[in-house]
Amino acid sequence: NAGVTQTPKFRVLKTGQSMTLLCAQDMNHEYMYWYRQDPGMGLRLIHYSVGEGTTAKGEVPDGYNVSRLKKQNFLLGLESAAPSQTSVYFCAIRLAGDSKDTQYFGPGTRLTVL
Amino acid sequence: GQQVMQIPQYQHVQEGEDFTTYCNSSTTLSNIQWYKQRPGGHPVFLIQLVKSGEVKKQKRLTFQFGEAKKNSSLHITATQTTDVGTYFCALLGGNFNKFYFGSGTKLNVKP
């Protein structure tokens, strides 16, 4: 996983509850991403960050907030969970260079909202 | 946002048969990436294609980028059970910070 960890691995929430997912990297990469993956669909970008203190919206940002206070950590928050947010959430870091542009994904967080 | 169409959605093959998945875009792409996701796992980067008409090989996997840079394919020769998983293409969006993924092709290989 190129040093990308996600906490927690599994979580069950009730509608309206809140939670924070943590993505941590043990390197010093600038770019970090949050995706959600639903059955039969590819990964959809929720939010991303190009560096400490910066965040930006992806394809499906509604209902989520993010923060990147420390370079190593990218947090994804659900303020009031809805059943439509049941999904597998993946965090990724990006290594971009002259001849290479690669994303390394964390192991994922499986979230169920009842 | 940008979209890339990926076909087929599913493919079931007998071990030893070949497999191909295709990604098509209506716009010219700066590059395209391919990922593999094993069942229950996370996506793993396979390769990036940048040049028009580029062909790259990794053992039994052959990746192609179209001459017009609007389509790409991944071909697996003589599939093995270890090839089981979902294969995704991904493109880099216009601001060069966002990635857009295809819906994936799920490959099942019967031994």
Boltz contact constraints between the chains, C-beta under 6 A:
constraints:
  - contact:
      token1: [A, 41]
      token2: [B, 103]
      max_distance: 6.0
  - contact:
      token1: [A, 42]
      token2: [B, 88]
      max_distance: 6.0
  - contact:
      token1: [A, 42]
      token2: [B, 101]
      max_distance: 6.0
  - contact:
      token1: [A, 42]
      token2: [B, 102]
      max_distance: 6.0
  - contact:
      token1: [A, 42]
      token2: [B, 103]
      max_distance: 6.0
  - contact:
      token1: [A, 42]
      token2: [B, 104]
      max_distance: 6.0
  - contact:
      token1: [A, 43]
      token2: [B, 101]
      max_distance: 6.0
  - contact:
      token1: [A, 45]
      token2: [B, 98]
      max_distance: 6.0
  - contact:
      token1: [A, 59]
      token2: [B, 1]
      max_distance: 6.0
  - contact:
      token1: [A, 90]
      token2: [B, 42]
      max_distance: 6.0
  - contact:
      token1: [A, 101]
      token2: [B, 48]
      max_distance: 6.0
  - contact:
      token1: [A, 102]
      token2: [B, 45]
      max_distance: 6.0
  - contact:
      token1: [A, 105]
      token2: [B, 42]
      max_distance: 6.0
  - contact:
      token1: [A, 105]
      token2: [B, 43]
      max_distance: 6.0
  - contact:
      token1: [A, 107]
      token2: [B, 42]
      max_distance: 6.0
  - contact:
      token1: [A, 108]
      token2: [B, 42]
      max_distance: 6.0
